[in-house]
Amino acid sequence: MQYKTIDELGEIRKRRGVAYYHQLYTLLSAALNDGLIPPGSALPSESELMKRFGVSRNTVRRAVGQLEQEKRVICRRGSGSYARSLPQTEISPTAIAEVLHDFAAENGSSRLLRVQATTTPAFIRRKDPTFGEKSLLVQRCRSFKDEPFMFSTSYVPDAVAARLTRRHLTRHVVLSALDAAGIRPSSAEETTTAVTADAFTARHLGVELASALICIHRLVRDDDNRSIEHQSHLFRPDRSPFRARVAIERSGGALRWSTPKFPAIPAAL
């Protein structure tokens, strides 16, 4: 089975700051993710893509080359490009969830990138003015079988960060390190959105600059309702499927989705 028609791939428009090759890459990536181009099927040819989207051969080759670099397609000279069929066990929601639920950082799946004192970003201060002007910045990248899928940035208020050591942060993710230091996490406010990858994030996640990423923000509080950490987790959409079981309830004769008791996978970060 292949895509029914090349027209199903979407549109490329002139957009300020977004290159044509990146738009084409995004469309092809979505087609692969959604199964519009199933594993083993051929991608549209270079000439088809050039004609359909009005772009140059170099644009097509750059977009497909990024997919090849990400090991999502196989390019065969004289034959074309084909969607790769990856083993389900390589990167599955369950496998990634197991990595995320492991708060230890010594299993090789978590790499500490940066620990430094910094000024607390304004958007965090707006959420909680008591967070403090200074904080500790901690960044790490998490992977599964050497394939990066999540980039995390944490800010810890100065008053709390004073109880952490680099040894804590090397061995554990921030939340676990706080708990080990006697600072008990209790609850969190969570917001999910989408952002584009900056140069630093793109390099560590192995994606193109300005690629779309899933973003989860969490403001974590302790038992006394004090903010003890702000987390920002950036996920590669193609490697981090979010799944949850939900029920359909009837209320007053109308149907509605019920909120799941537990959040979608991945959840524990």
N, C-alpha and C positions, 0 to 999 in steps of 0.2 A: 504493500500500500504506500502511495506517495501523496503529496499534497494534491488537492483536486485541481487547483489552478494557481498560477503564480500570483494572481491578483489577491489571493487570500493573505499574502504576506504583509499587507499594509501599505503605508505611504511614506515617502521621504519628502520633507518640506524644507525650504530655506529657513533655517533657524539660527539666530545670532549666537555664536559661541559653540555651536554643535556641528562638527564636521559631518559631511555626507557619509564617509566610511563608517563613522561611529553609529549613525542612524541605521545604516544597512546592517552593521554587526548586531545592533539591538533587535532589529526585526528578525534576522535569521536565528539569533539566540532564543527569542521568544517562540519561534516556530519549532525549534528543537525541544525546548522545555515543554511545550504544550502537546507535543506529539504530532503536530501538523506535518513535520518531516520525521517519520518514524525511524528508529535505529535500522541501519542497513540501507535506507533509501538514499537516492541521489539528491543533492541540492540542485536548484536550477543552475544551468550552465552560465559561464561568464557572460556570453552574448545575450542570454535571456535576461539576466540581471541588469546588464548595461542598458538594454532596450527598455525594459519595464520601468526602471527608476531614472533613466536619463543621466547615468553617471559614467565615469571613465573606467577603463579596465584596471587602472591602478587602484581606484577606489574599491572595486570589487575584490581584487586580490588582497588588499590590506584588511578588509573586513573578514574574508574567509581565512586569511592567514592568522588572525587573532583567534578564531575558533579552532584552528589546527593547533596553535600554541597551547590552548587550553585543553587539548586532547578530546575535543568534542566532535571533530570531524577528521576524516582521513582523506588526504588529497592524493590522487593517483594520476600521474602524468599521462595525458592522452585519453584518460577515461572520465575524470571529473572528481568531484568531492562528495563524500558519503558520510551520513550521520553515523557516529560510532555507537556500538552497542556495548554499554558498560555493564559488568556484573552487578546484580542488585545488591550484593553484599558489599560492594566497594564503597558506595556512599548512599546509605539508606536513612530514612528518618529515625529509625530505631537506633542504628549505630551512632549517628550524630548525637542523639539524645543521651546515650550512655556516656559519651565524651563530655557533654555539657553538664551532666549531673555529677561528674567526678570533679570535686572542687580542688583536688590536689593538682599540682602543676609539675610533678616529677615524672609523669608517664610519657613524656616526649611529645604530647599533643599540644602543649602550651609553651610559647616562647616569650619571655619577658623582653620587651624592646626598649622601654624608657621609664626611668623613675627620676623625677626632678621636682623641685619646688617651683610653683608658678602662681600667677594671679588667677583667681577664680573667674571663669567666664561670666559675662553679664547675664546670660540666659539662665544660669543656675541661681544667681543672686535674685533674679526676678521671681523664680519659683519659691525660693526660701531666703529672705534677706538676712537670716541669722546664720547662713552657711559660713560666712567669713570671707574676707577679701583675699586671703592667701590659702592655698591648698597644695596637696601633693598630687602630682600628675603621674598616673601609672598606665602604661600602654602595653598590650600583649596581643599576640596573634595565636589563634588556635587552629589546629589542623586535624585531619583524619587520614591516616595512611599517607602522610606527607603531602596531602592536598589541603591548602589553606581554605577555610570557609568562614572564619569570623575574626574581625578586628575589634578589640575592646579598648575603650578609653575610660579611666576612672579618675574622679577627683575626690580627694578625701580632705575634709577640713583640717587645718593646721592643728587644732587642739586634739583631734583624734589621731592624726598621722604621727604625732610624737610618740605614740605607743607601738608603731610598726617599725620593723627593720627590713633591710633589703633581703635578709635571709628568709624572713616571713614571706615576702613577696615573690621570691624565687621559687619557693616550695609550694605556695598556695595562691589561688586567685584572691583578689582583695577581700571579698566577703568572708572567705574562710580564714584569711589572715587576721581580720578584725575580730572574728569570733575567738580565735586562738589567743588573741591579746586581751580577752575579757570584755570586749565590746560586742554586745549581743544584738544582732540584727533581728528586727521584729516584723516589719512590714515595708511595703514599697508602693509608690505610685508609678504606673507604667503608661508610656505613650509609644505607639507604633506609627512610623511614618516611612518615607523613602527619601534618600539623599543621593548625591553623586559623589563618586570617589575622588578625593584629592590625590596629589602625586604620591605622598607618603603611604596612604592607605592602598592605593592602586598597586604600588610596588610589592607590598607585603601580601596582598590578596591575589596577586597575579591576574589583575584585570586591567582594561584600558582606562586611561584617565577619563573622568567624568562618567564612568559606567554607573548604572543605577544599582543601588544597594538598599536592602531592607535595613531599617534602623529602629532599634528599641532603646528608648531612654527610660531609666529607672532612678528614682530618688528614694534611697533606702533610709529608713529610720530605725532607731533602737526602741527599747521598751518605754523610754521616757519621751518618745516622739521627737527626738533630736535627729537631725540629718547627719548621717555618718558616711555616706558615699553617694556620688552621682555616677551612674553607669551609662555609657553609650556603646551599644553593640551593633556593629555593622556586619551584615551577612551577605554573602554571594547568593543571589536568588537561585542560581542553578544548582547549588550544593546544599541548600538549607530549606527544604520543603517544610512548611508549617501545617500540621494536621491536628484536628481535634474532633472528638465525637460530640455532637450536639443533638438535642431532642427537639421535636416540634410539639408545642403545647397548644391546647385550645383554651382560650380565655374569653368568656362572654360571647361565645359563638364565633370568635375570630381566631385565626391561627397566628402563632408567633414562634420565633426561635427562642429556645431556652438557653441561658448562659451556661456554658460548661463549668462543672465544679473545679476542674483543673485546666490551666491554660494550655494552649497548643504547644506542640513539639516544634522546635526546641523551646525549653522553658527555663530551667535552672541554669543560670549563667554564673 
